[in-house]
Amino acid sequence: MNGDEKKYVEEAFLSNWIAPVGPHIDAFESEFASYLGVKGAVAVSSGTAAIHLALSLLEIGRGDKVFCSTLTFVASANPILYLGGEPIFIDSDYESWNMSPIALERALIDANNRNDLPKAVIVVHLYGQNAKMDEIMCLCRQYEIPVIEDSAESLGSLYKGIKSGSMGELGIFSFNGNKIITTSGGGMLVSNQKKFLEKAKFLASQAKDVASYYQHSQMGYNYRMSNILAGVGRAQLKVLEERIFLRRNVFRLYKKALETINGVSFMPEYTGSESTRWLTVLLIDKEICERSAAEMVESFNNHAIEARAVWKPLHLQPLFKGTQYYSHLPGKHVAEDLFKQGICLPSGSNLSLNDQKTVIEHFRQCVNHSFGQEAVI
Ligand SMILES: *Cc1c(COP(=O)(O)O)cnc(C)c1O
């Protein structure tokens, strides 16, 4: 928390707006939409709820195909299952680590030949960096398939100067505790289309018909954000830019200290991409470092340093066994490579310099025998 949260929460208490309606919600939605440069936003109870609503707005139902990035958190794809849809997973490419336009094109051509095009494509922007949206949007426009941007990890990042989450038909964000800004739990759905925004609010509040009594013609959800948490969100939004600056600094220091080690490479930031570096993620070449990423994570955790593995691709998850998947190139499985070699380092906006030095020292000790030229920090 950063300071103003208490003031906004107190306002909610004083005005007695302790409900999933109230002035903070309206203000948070309009402030968020204007930050992003979109027509409107709908504050909801989680990022997962926002994806569920987005798919509902696109009328995904039983048996409908939905393409989704394979390298992501399971929350990106679970809502496809809620609706009885069938995910088809798309691999990453090496430049962005996100959805490979080459794999997407192959999947679309195949689906078109089968006369079974997907009803939506969920593009995930991982670890603060956007997917190659020009290529992806161009392909999806060609086949007239709506795009949902899962920007849960990329709030504030830019793609060719445009904010993440504002490029597709719908965008979703998360304010879970681990995200760059948080309301402890919460999410946001954004769009430039008024019909989507109105329908999302309707569905998120139990789909109540306009009537003087309780009448319902459609199935709805209880997905609205509370006015108290929206107050927290408003204060957090004010410190977003500062946090992006801090996270990029955390990344810069790690990179400077570790990039000279043979066999270590950092998540790239490709031309046109401006990542928030929500997390600093790097790859370990097991052959050169004589340590696997999994061994490194374990060693960190044994030393009370919270390092994490990269997301396990969804097409490898037992939950999605037998699900169709398109690799980057035939025989070239990028997400699997990134999963095997990737480590997320502690990257909090409030990570102290001393703590970061401890992480760096431990990292160096782990790959001791494979030192390149030592960098000074
Ligand atoms: C965190 C996250 C979500 C889910 O957000 P919740 O608010 O936790 O439901 C969805 N997609 C990705 C990529 C995430 O990292």
The ligand as an SDF file (V2000), in Angstrom:
LIG
                    3D

 15 15  0  0  0  0  0  0  0  0999 V2000
   -3.1870  -13.2600  -12.2640 C   0  0  0  0  0  0  0  0  0  0  0  0
   -3.5590  -13.6870  -13.6110 C   0  0  0  0  0  0  0  0  0  0  0  0
   -4.8930  -13.9320  -13.9740 C   0  0  0  0  0  0  0  0  0  0  0  0
   -6.0310  -14.0220  -12.9950 C   0  0  0  0  0  0  0  0  0  0  0  0
   -6.2880  -12.9350  -12.2200 O   0  0  0  0  0  0  0  0  0  0  0  0
   -7.0380  -13.1270  -10.8190 P   0  0  0  0  0  0  0  0  0  0  0  0
   -7.3590  -11.7120  -10.4320 O   0  0  0  0  0  0  0  0  0  0  0  0
   -6.0780  -13.7720   -9.8910 O   0  0  0  0  0  0  0  0  0  0  0  0
   -8.2560  -13.9350  -11.0530 O   0  0  0  0  0  0  0  0  0  0  0  0
   -5.1850  -14.2140  -15.2930 C   0  0  0  0  0  0  0  0  0  0  0  0
   -4.2180  -14.2920  -16.2180 N   0  0  0  0  0  0  0  0  0  0  0  0
   -2.9230  -14.1060  -15.9120 C   0  0  0  0  0  0  0  0  0  0  0  0
   -1.9160  -14.1850  -17.0000 C   0  0  0  0  0  0  0  0  0  0  0  0
   -2.5360  -13.8160  -14.5920 C   0  0  0  0  0  0  0  0  0  0  0  0
   -1.2480  -13.6700  -14.2970 O   0  0  0  0  0  0  0  0  0  0  0  0
  1  2  1  0
  2  3  1  0
  2 14  2  0
  3  4  1  0
  3 10  2  0
  4  5  1  0
  5  6  1  0
  6  7  2  0
  6  8  1  0
  6  9  1  0
 10 11  1  0
 11 12  2  0
 12 13  1  0
 12 14  1  0
 14 15  1  0
M  END
$$$$
